């Protein structure tokens, strides 16, 4: 009998600890249900008890866990999966709308925690769902934005040992710099920056409402959108997303969506008074350049078009509207926020091509944004330039530098391996979704299939096309496709390797 090398008892114990901590988050919808006198109160009480009981039971498997690198992969992958599973329980218990189906509930929960923003809710309204249920939907994105492992390391002393390995497994790549000598303190610093920006954003949204510039942005909506903008989530309690709000609100959302796509370590330097670290950072400068450049291109394309919809009025020929819709959607799609301030499926072919390109960019490392990440594209561009230079000067030695430091060649190879694997999984997803749709006779356009694959793997949410577009949803996909999309969102949030490692024989064998 082969002996397992990974200590699954220690891993399961830590998963249980995290699950028990997450059960406390049900307090928020419980309070909302009490305030509004909603019957969903019992749903969240039961969900909290169930989650806590299972979490504490798992925790008893090993009272004193000592996780290593192997256990870190197990803890991170299984924590995100189980949190999504138990996050789906309220949808099923409430029994309202399309998310009452277990698979749809799991899809919605995984989409929430991974901040994907893709939805299978057919009717997003208070007529079908309670305010507490919709706020739970937003809250899952806020919890998942900075990372549930980072949160757990920040608040649980039990994870002080091994916390660095857990955070590294949750945010693979050169993402989270060590700001302080202690990893728990670093996790707290990141969450303080995250909470601070969220509170500032909510205050500005509600202030706009009190001053009369945002009639629909009451306190509930301000909190709900605060929970989904900073984590680049995109869930909104409004069926028309940000389109339901005034132009001022739409402009206000843009800088916060952009900020969410920046490495939060840099924001901590800014809060500490060190602006130069932000401005000197190579990844930030490219991220700023990409968002600005694509926004200008999309603005010009929209301005020169004849685009007009009943909701937006004439866009072509109107500079403010062209700039607002273009800048908003580019910022939203680039870092995978997933908000929409109009049905961009109505855009012209060239304009949609700009959006499709933006979907592959992603946010910065150490941000809440998904996708391939700007840093990886930057390294790839630098190595392309190096190859061209060494082709002309064969004897030259030209290392790849990032922020003035030489990047290790192993890290460069890792970036190429990730990018290649990411694209392979994307194409496999396109093929599987198309085959599955044909199997059950579900008629769907190729653009929808492509969008479904990149939007779930990249944690983007809305795609392009009539089904997956910003005003559509994923509910009509076959159940098997939705389960595959759940896996895509899961591995996409963890940047593939922590999940795939668990599927290898070498991981489980000595």
C-alpha positions as CSV (number, residue, x, y, z in Angstrom):
1,X,0.0,0.0,0.0
2,X,1.4,3.3,-1.0
3,X,1.7,5.9,1.7
4,X,0.4,9.4,1.1
5,X,3.2,12.0,1.3
6,X,0.9,14.9,1.8
7,X,-0.5,15.3,5.3
8,X,-4.2,15.4,4.4
9,X,-5.3,15.5,8.0
10,X,-3.3,18.7,8.7
11,X,-4.6,20.1,5.4
12,X,-8.2,19.2,6.2
13,X,-7.9,20.7,9.7
14,X,-6.8,24.0,8.2
15,X,-9.6,23.9,5.6
16,X,-12.0,23.4,8.5
17,X,-10.5,26.4,10.4
18,X,-11.0,28.6,7.3
19,X,-14.6,27.2,6.8
20,X,-15.5,27.9,10.4
21,X,-14.2,31.5,10.1
22,X,-16.2,32.0,6.9
23,X,-19.3,30.9,8.7
24,X,-19.1,34.2,10.6
25,X,-19.7,36.1,7.4
26,X,-23.4,35.0,7.5
27,X,-23.9,37.5,10.2
28,X,-24.1,40.3,7.6
29,X,-27.1,38.9,5.7
30,X,-28.7,37.9,9.0
31,X,-28.5,41.6,10.2
32,X,-29.9,42.7,6.8
33,X,-32.8,40.2,7.1
34,X,-33.6,41.5,10.6
35,X,-33.5,45.1,9.4
36,X,-35.9,44.5,6.6
37,X,-38.0,41.8,8.4
38,X,-37.3,39.1,5.8
39,X,-38.2,35.5,6.0
40,X,-34.7,34.5,4.6
41,X,-33.4,35.0,8.2
42,X,-33.7,31.3,8.9
43,X,-31.9,30.5,5.7
44,X,-28.8,32.3,6.8
45,X,-28.9,31.1,10.4
46,X,-29.1,27.5,9.1
47,X,-26.3,28.1,6.6
48,X,-24.1,29.6,9.3
49,X,-24.7,26.6,11.6
50,X,-24.1,24.0,8.9
51,X,-20.9,25.7,7.7
52,X,-19.6,26.1,11.3
53,X,-20.4,22.5,12.3
54,X,-18.6,21.0,9.2
55,X,-15.7,23.4,9.7
56,X,-15.2,22.6,13.3
57,X,-15.5,18.9,12.6
58,X,-12.7,19.1,10.0
59,X,-10.6,21.1,12.4
60,X,-10.7,18.3,14.9
61,X,-8.8,16.0,12.5
62,X,-5.5,17.6,13.6
63,X,-5.5,20.0,16.6
64,X,-1.9,21.2,15.8
65,X,-1.4,21.2,12.0
66,X,2.0,22.1,10.6
67,X,1.5,22.7,6.9
68,X,4.3,22.5,4.3
69,X,4.3,23.3,0.6
70,X,2.2,20.3,-0.3
71,X,-0.4,20.9,2.3
72,X,-0.6,24.6,1.1
73,X,-1.8,23.5,-2.3
74,X,-4.4,21.2,-0.7
75,X,-5.6,23.9,1.7
76,X,-5.9,26.6,-0.9
77,X,-7.6,24.5,-3.5
78,X,-10.0,22.8,-1.2
79,X,-10.8,25.9,0.8
80,X,-12.0,27.8,-2.3
81,X,-14.0,24.8,-3.4
82,X,-15.7,24.1,-0.1
83,X,-16.4,27.8,0.6
84,X,-18.2,28.0,-2.8
85,X,-20.1,24.8,-1.9
86,X,-21.3,26.1,1.4
87,X,-21.9,29.6,0.0
88,X,-24.4,28.0,-2.4
89,X,-26.5,26.7,0.5
90,X,-28.6,29.9,1.1
91,X,-29.7,29.9,-2.6
92,X,-30.9,26.3,-2.4
93,X,-32.6,26.7,1.0
94,X,-34.4,29.9,0.0
95,X,-35.7,28.2,-3.1
96,X,-36.3,31.3,-5.2
97,X,-35.7,31.7,-8.9
98,X,-33.2,29.8,-11.1
99,X,-30.5,29.7,-8.4
100,X,-32.6,27.3,-6.3
101,X,-31.2,24.5,-8.5
102,X,-28.1,23.1,-6.8
103,X,-25.9,23.4,-9.9
104,X,-27.0,27.0,-10.5
105,X,-26.5,27.8,-6.9
106,X,-23.0,26.4,-7.0
107,X,-22.3,28.4,-10.2
108,X,-23.5,31.6,-8.6
109,X,-21.6,31.0,-5.4
110,X,-18.3,30.1,-7.2
111,X,-18.8,33.1,-9.5
112,X,-19.2,35.2,-6.4
113,X,-16.2,34.0,-4.4
114,X,-13.9,34.0,-7.4
115,X,-15.2,37.5,-8.3
116,X,-16.1,36.3,-11.8
117,X,-19.5,38.1,-12.0
118,X,-21.1,35.6,-14.4
119,X,-24.6,34.9,-13.3
120,X,-27.4,32.3,-13.7
121,X,-30.0,34.5,-12.0
122,X,-32.8,34.9,-14.4
123,X,-34.5,37.6,-12.5
124,X,-32.3,40.0,-10.5
125,X,-34.9,41.9,-8.5
126,X,-36.4,42.3,-5.1
127,X,-39.6,40.8,-6.4
128,X,-37.8,37.4,-6.6
129,X,-35.0,37.7,-4.1
130,X,-34.8,39.3,-0.7
131,X,-32.4,42.1,0.0
132,X,-30.4,39.9,2.4
133,X,-30.0,37.3,-0.4
134,X,-28.8,39.8,-2.9
135,X,-26.4,41.3,-0.4
136,X,-25.0,37.9,0.4
137,X,-24.4,37.6,-3.4
138,X,-22.4,40.8,-3.3
139,X,-20.6,39.9,0.0
140,X,-19.2,36.7,-1.5
141,X,-17.4,38.8,-4.0
142,X,-16.0,41.1,-1.4
143,X,-14.7,38.2,0.7
144,X,-13.2,36.6,-2.4
145,X,-11.6,39.7,-3.8
146,X,-8.5,40.1,-1.6
147,X,-8.6,36.3,-1.0
148,X,-10.1,34.2,1.8
149,X,-6.7,32.7,2.6
150,X,-5.2,36.2,3.0
151,X,-8.1,37.1,5.3
152,X,-7.7,33.9,7.3
153,X,-3.9,34.5,7.7
154,X,-4.7,38.1,8.8
155,X,-7.2,37.1,11.6
156,X,-6.3,33.6,12.6
157,X,-3.3,33.1,14.8
158,X,-3.3,29.4,13.9
159,X,-2.2,30.3,10.4
160,X,0.7,32.5,11.4
161,X,2.9,29.5,10.9
162,X,2.7,28.4,7.3
163,X,0.8,31.5,6.3
164,X,3.4,32.6,3.8
165,X,3.1,29.3,1.9
166,X,-0.7,29.5,1.9
167,X,-0.7,33.0,0.6
168,X,1.9,32.1,-2.0
169,X,-0.2,29.2,-3.2
170,X,-3.3,31.4,-3.3
171,X,-1.6,34.2,-5.2
172,X,1.0,32.4,-7.3
173,X,3.5,34.4,-9.2
174,X,5.4,37.6,-8.1
175,X,2.2,39.0,-6.6
176,X,2.3,39.7,-2.9
177,X,5.4,41.3,-1.7
178,X,6.4,40.9,1.9
179,X,5.7,44.3,3.4
180,X,6.5,43.5,7.0
181,X,8.7,40.9,8.7
182,X,5.6,38.9,9.7
183,X,3.3,37.4,7.1
184,X,0.2,37.9,9.3
185,X,1.0,41.6,9.5
186,X,1.4,41.7,5.8
187,X,-2.0,40.1,5.3
188,X,-3.5,42.6,7.7
189,X,-1.8,45.5,5.8
190,X,-3.3,44.3,2.5
191,X,-6.8,44.0,4.1
192,X,-6.5,47.4,5.7
193,X,-5.9,49.0,2.3
194,X,-8.7,46.9,0.8
195,X,-11.2,47.9,3.5
196,X,-10.1,51.5,3.4
197,X,-10.7,51.9,-0.3
198,X,-14.1,50.1,0.1
199,X,-15.2,52.4,2.8
200,X,-14.1,55.5,0.9
201,X,-15.9,54.3,-2.2
202,X,-19.2,53.6,-0.4
203,X,-19.0,57.0,1.3
204,X,-18.6,58.8,-2.1
205,X,-21.4,56.9,-3.7
206,X,-23.8,57.6,-0.8
207,X,-22.6,61.3,-0.7
208,X,-23.5,61.6,-4.4
209,X,-27.0,60.3,-3.5
210,X,-27.5,62.7,-0.6
211,X,-26.4,65.6,-2.8
212,X,-29.0,64.6,-5.4
213,X,-26.6,63.5,-8.1
214,X,-27.4,59.7,-7.8
215,X,-31.1,59.2,-7.1
216,X,-31.0,55.4,-7.2
217,X,-27.8,55.0,-5.2
218,X,-29.3,54.7,-1.7
219,X,-27.3,53.3,1.2
220,X,-28.1,49.7,0.3
221,X,-27.0,50.1,-3.3
222,X,-23.9,52.0,-2.1
223,X,-22.8,49.1,0.2
224,X,-23.8,46.5,-2.4
225,X,-21.6,48.1,-5.1
226,X,-18.8,48.8,-2.6
227,X,-18.8,45.0,-2.0
228,X,-18.4,44.3,-5.8
229,X,-16.3,47.1,-7.3
230,X,-13.0,46.8,-5.2
231,X,-12.9,43.0,-5.6
232,X,-13.5,43.5,-9.4
233,X,-16.6,41.3,-9.0
234,X,-19.3,42.9,-11.0
235,X,-22.4,41.6,-9.3
236,X,-25.1,44.3,-9.0
237,X,-28.5,44.2,-7.3
238,X,-29.7,46.0,-10.4
239,X,-30.6,43.9,-13.5
240,X,-29.2,46.7,-15.7
241,X,-26.0,46.8,-13.7
242,X,-24.4,50.3,-13.5
243,X,-26.6,51.5,-16.4
244,X,-29.3,51.9,-13.8
245,X,-27.4,54.9,-12.3
246,X,-26.6,58.4,-13.3
247,X,-23.6,59.5,-15.5
248,X,-21.9,60.8,-12.3
249,X,-22.0,57.4,-10.7
250,X,-20.7,55.8,-13.8
251,X,-17.8,58.2,-13.9
252,X,-17.2,57.6,-10.2
253,X,-17.0,53.9,-10.6
254,X,-14.2,54.1,-13.2
255,X,-11.3,55.2,-11.0
256,X,-12.2,52.6,-8.3
257,X,-12.4,49.8,-10.9
258,X,-9.0,50.9,-12.2
259,X,-7.6,51.1,-8.6
260,X,-8.8,47.6,-7.9
261,X,-6.7,46.3,-10.8
262,X,-3.5,47.8,-9.3
263,X,-1.2,45.8,-6.9
264,X,-2.6,46.6,-3.4
265,X,1.0,46.6,-2.1
266,X,1.5,49.8,-4.2
267,X,-1.6,51.3,-2.7
268,X,-0.2,50.7,0.8
269,X,2.9,52.6,-0.3
270,X,0.7,55.4,-1.5
271,X,-1.3,55.5,1.8
272,X,2.1,55.6,3.6
273,X,3.0,58.7,1.6
274,X,5.3,57.1,-0.9
275,X,3.8,58.0,-4.3
276,X,7.1,57.4,-6.2
277,X,7.0,53.6,-5.7
278,X,3.7,53.6,-7.5
279,X,4.9,55.8,-10.4
280,X,8.2,53.9,-10.8
281,X,6.5,50.5,-11.0
282,X,6.8,49.0,-14.5
283,X,3.6,47.0,-14.2
284,X,1.5,49.9,-13.1
285,X,2.8,52.1,-15.9
286,X,1.9,49.5,-18.5
287,X,-1.5,48.9,-16.9
288,X,-2.2,52.6,-16.9
289,X,-1.0,52.9,-20.5
290,X,-3.1,49.9,-21.7
291,X,-6.3,51.1,-20.1
292,X,-5.8,54.7,-21.3
293,X,-4.8,53.7,-24.8
294,X,-7.6,51.2,-25.3
295,X,-10.1,53.7,-23.8
296,X,-9.0,56.4,-26.3
297,X,-9.3,53.9,-29.2
298,X,-12.7,52.8,-28.1
299,X,-13.9,56.4,-27.6
300,X,-12.9,57.3,-31.1
301,X,-14.6,54.3,-32.6
302,X,-17.8,55.0,-30.7
303,X,-17.7,58.7,-31.5
304,X,-17.4,58.0,-35.2
305,X,-20.2,55.4,-35.1
306,X,-24.0,55.8,-35.4
307,X,-24.6,53.9,-32.2
308,X,-27.9,54.8,-30.5
309,X,-30.0,52.8,-28.0
310,X,-33.3,53.6,-26.2
311,X,-31.5,53.5,-22.9
312,X,-28.4,55.6,-23.8
313,X,-29.7,57.9,-26.6
314,X,-27.3,59.0,-29.3
315,X,-23.7,57.9,-28.6
316,X,-22.0,58.5,-31.9
317,X,-21.0,62.2,-32.3
318,X,-21.4,62.8,-28.5
319,X,-17.9,63.0,-27.0
320,X,-19.0,62.7,-23.3
321,X,-21.1,59.7,-23.9
322,X,-18.5,58.0,-26.2
323,X,-15.8,58.6,-23.6
324,X,-18.0,57.5,-20.7
325,X,-19.1,54.2,-22.2
326,X,-15.7,53.4,-23.7
327,X,-13.7,54.2,-20.6
328,X,-16.1,52.4,-18.3
329,X,-16.2,49.2,-20.4
330,X,-12.5,49.1,-21.0
331,X,-11.7,49.6,-17.3
332,X,-14.3,47.0,-16.4
333,X,-13.2,44.3,-19.0
334,X,-9.5,44.8,-18.7
335,X,-9.2,43.9,-15.0
336,X,-12.2,41.6,-15.1
337,X,-14.6,43.7,-13.0
338,X,-17.5,42.7,-15.3
339,X,-19.8,45.8,-14.7
340,X,-21.7,47.2,-17.7
341,X,-23.1,50.7,-18.1
342,X,-24.7,49.7,-21.4
343,X,-25.3,46.6,-23.6
344,X,-21.9,46.6,-25.3
345,X,-23.1,43.8,-27.5
346,X,-24.7,46.6,-29.6
347,X,-21.2,48.0,-30.3
348,X,-19.8,47.8,-33.8
349,X,-17.4,45.0,-34.8
350,X,-14.2,47.1,-34.4
351,X,-15.3,48.3,-30.9
352,X,-16.1,44.8,-29.8
353,X,-12.7,43.6,-31.1
354,X,-11.1,46.2,-28.7
355,X,-13.1,44.7,-25.8
356,X,-12.1,41.2,-26.8
357,X,-8.5,42.2,-26.8
358,X,-8.9,43.8,-23.4
359,X,-10.3,40.5,-21.9
360,X,-6.9,38.9,-22.4
361,X,-5.0,41.6,-20.5
362,X,-6.1,41.1,-16.9
363,X,-5.3,43.1,-13.8
364,X,-2.0,43.6,-12.1
365,X,-0.4,41.0,-9.9
366,X,-1.3,41.4,-6.2
367,X,-4.6,43.1,-7.3
368,X,-8.1,41.7,-7.2
369,X,-8.3,41.5,-11.0
370,X,-8.3,38.2,-12.9
371,X,-6.9,37.2,-16.3
372,X,-3.3,36.5,-17.4
373,X,-2.1,39.7,-15.6
374,X,-0.2,42.7,-16.9
375,X,3.2,41.6,-15.5
376,X,3.2,38.4,-17.5
377,X,2.6,40.3,-20.7
378,X,5.3,42.8,-19.8
379,X,7.8,40.0,-19.2
380,X,6.8,38.4,-22.5
381,X,7.3,41.7,-24.4
382,X,10.7,42.2,-22.7
383,X,11.9,38.8,-23.7
384,X,10.7,39.3,-27.3
385,X,12.8,42.5,-27.4
386,X,15.7,40.6,-25.9
387,X,15.5,37.9,-28.5
388,X,15.5,40.4,-31.3
389,X,18.5,42.1,-29.8
390,X,20.5,38.9,-29.3
391,X,19.7,37.9,-32.8
392,X,21.6,40.9,-34.0
393,X,24.3,40.7,-31.2
394,X,24.8,37.0,-30.6
395,X,27.4,37.5,-27.9
396,X,25.4,39.9,-25.9
397,X,24.1,39.1,-22.4
398,X,20.9,40.9,-21.8
399,X,18.8,39.8,-18.7
400,X,15.2,40.7,-18.3
401,X,14.8,43.5,-15.7
402,X,11.7,44.4,-13.7
403,X,11.7,47.6,-11.7
404,X,15.5,47.7,-12.1
405,X,16.0,44.2,-10.8
406,X,17.2,41.2,-12.9
407,X,14.4,38.7,-13.3
408,X,15.4,35.1,-12.6
409,X,15.3,33.0,-15.8
410,X,13.3,30.3,-13.9
411,X,10.6,32.9,-13.2
412,X,10.6,33.9,-16.9
413,X,10.1,30.2,-17.9
414,X,7.3,29.9,-15.3
415,X,5.5,32.9,-16.9
416,X,5.7,31.4,-20.3
417,X,4.5,28.0,-19.0
418,X,1.5,29.7,-17.3
419,X,0.6,31.8,-20.3
420,X,0.8,28.7,-22.7
421,X,-1.3,26.6,-20.3
422,X,-3.8,29.4,-19.9
423,X,-4.3,29.6,-23.6
424,X,-4.5,25.8,-24.0
425,X,-7.2,25.6,-21.4
426,X,-9.0,28.5,-23.0
427,X,-9.1,26.7,-26.4
428,X,-10.1,23.4,-24.8
429,X,-13.0,25.2,-23.1
430,X,-14.1,26.6,-26.4
431,X,-14.2,23.1,-27.9
432,X,-15.9,21.5,-24.9
433,X,-18.6,24.1,-24.6
434,X,-19.3,23.9,-28.4
435,X,-19.5,20.1,-28.3
436,X,-21.7,20.1,-25.2
437,X,-24.1,22.6,-26.7
438,X,-24.3,20.5,-29.9
439,X,-24.9,17.4,-27.8
440,X,-28.1,18.8,-26.2
441,X,-29.2,20.8,-29.2
442,X,-28.5,24.2,-27.6
443,X,-28.1,26.7,-30.4
444,X,-25.4,29.2,-29.6
445,X,-23.1,31.4,-31.6
446,X,-19.3,30.9,-31.7
447,X,-18.7,34.3,-30.2
448,X,-20.8,33.2,-27.1
449,X,-18.8,30.0,-26.8
450,X,-15.5,31.9,-27.0
451,X,-16.7,34.4,-24.5
452,X,-17.9,31.8,-22.1
453,X,-14.5,30.2,-22.0
454,X,-12.4,33.3,-21.6
455,X,-15.0,35.0,-19.3
456,X,-15.0,32.2,-16.8
457,X,-11.4,31.2,-17.0
458,X,-10.3,34.8,-16.7
459,X,-12.9,35.5,-14.0
460,X,-14.3,38.3,-16.2
461,X,-18.0,37.5,-16.1
462,X,-20.0,39.0,-19.0
463,X,-18.7,38.2,-22.4
464,X,-19.7,39.1,-25.9
465,X,-22.7,37.7,-27.7
466,X,-26.5,37.4,-27.2
467,X,-26.3,34.8,-24.5
468,X,-23.2,35.7,-22.5
469,X,-23.4,39.4,-23.1
470,X,-23.7,42.1,-20.3
471,X,-27.5,41.9,-20.3
472,X,-27.6,38.1,-20.7
473,X,-26.7,35.2,-18.5
474,X,-25.4,31.7,-18.4
475,X,-28.5,30.0,-17.1
476,X,-29.4,28.5,-20.5
477,X,-26.2,26.6,-20.9
478,X,-26.4,22.8,-20.3
479,X,-25.8,21.6,-16.8
480,X,-22.7,19.8,-17.7
481,X,-21.3,23.1,-19.3
482,X,-22.1,25.0,-16.1
483,X,-20.3,22.5,-14.0
484,X,-17.3,22.8,-16.3
485,X,-17.5,26.6,-16.0
486,X,-17.5,26.2,-12.2
487,X,-14.1,24.4,-12.6
488,X,-12.9,27.1,-14.9
489,X,-13.7,29.9,-12.4
490,X,-12.1,27.9,-9.6
491,X,-8.8,27.2,-11.4
492,X,-8.8,30.6,-13.0
493,X,-9.0,32.3,-9.6
494,X,-6.1,30.3,-8.3
495,X,-4.1,30.7,-11.5
496,X,-4.3,27.1,-12.5
497,X,-1.4,25.4,-10.9
498,X,-2.7,24.9,-7.3
499,X,-5.6,23.0,-8.6
500,X,-3.8,21.0,-11.3
501,X,-1.0,20.0,-8.9
502,X,-3.6,18.1,-6.9
503,X,-4.5,16.1,-10.1
504,X,-1.0,14.8,-10.5
505,X,0.1,11.3,-9.2
506,X,3.4,12.8,-8.0
507,X,1.6,15.1,-5.6
508,X,0.1,12.1,-3.8
509,X,3.0,9.7,-3.9
510,X,6.2,9.7,-2.0
